[in-house]
């Protein structure tokens, strides 16, 4: 059985990968409780078999992981609404066929 795991209070917490395709994770913790470092970044680095979409309002995950994902053979795109000059400029209206 494959699993994604990390430690919390010396107890191993893991995600059983036999539950594919529904492998959602909900992480709750106060500011500074290492949610990003222990769960998000770890899973981004270790995920190599699937497409990955990350909501990253601050852009910190992109900065920390884009180089590694490129080295792993991923295409990395950044949709940056705060600084469109440094964005891949996704336009959701491109898919509209009719104006009804």
N, C-alpha and C positions, 0 to 999 in steps of 0.2 A: 504494500500500500504506500503510495507516495503521499507526502504531506508537506505543508508549509508550517513552520513552527517558530516560535519565539518564547522567551521566558518571562513570566510575570510572578513576582514573589517566589522565585525558585520552583515554580510549577510550569510545565511545558504546556503552551496553548498551541494547538495546531488545527489546520484546516484539512479535512479529509477530502482528497481530490477525487474520490469515487463519486462525489455528488455532482459531477459535471453534467450539464453546462451551468447549473446554478451554483456558483461559487462566490456569492456575495459576502462581504465582511463589513460589519458595523463596528467602528472603534470609537469609544467614548473616553475622554480623559480631560483633565484640566489643562490650562496652558502650561507648557514646560514639562509635561509628563512623558515626553519622548514618543508620542504617537507617530509623528512623521518619520523619525529615525528608525524606530524599532519595527514598525509595520509597513508603512508606505514605501519608503526607500528600499528596504530589504526586499519587499515583493517586486518592486520595479526592477531591481538588479537581477533577481533570480528568475523572473518570468521571461522565458525565451521561446515559448511555443505558441503564443497567442498574440492577437492584436491587443494593444493597451490604449485606453483613453483615460486621461487624468485631468481632473478639474484642479487647476493650480492658480488661484487668484493672485498670489504674490509673485509667481514666476520662479520661486526658489527650487521647486522640484525639477523644472526644466533645466535650470542652471547646473544642478547637482547630478542629473542623470542622463541628459541628452548625449553627452560624449560616449558614455558607456553603451547606451542603446544603439548608437551609430556603429560602434565597434562590434556589437553583436549582430549587425546586419539589418537593423530596423530602419525604416524611413521615419524620421522624426519631424513633426510639424508643430508649429507654435501659432496658435490663434490668439493674438494679443490685442484686446480691445482698448487697453490703456495707451498703447503705443503702436498704432497701425503701421508705421514705417518699418517696424521690426516684426511684422506679422505675416502669416501666410494668407491673410485677407480672405477668410471664408465668408461667402455671401449666401445666406440661406434663401434669399429671394430668387436666386438663379434657378431654383427648382419649380417655381410657380409657372404653370402653363396658361392659366386663365385668371382674370382679375375678379372673378365672382366671389 
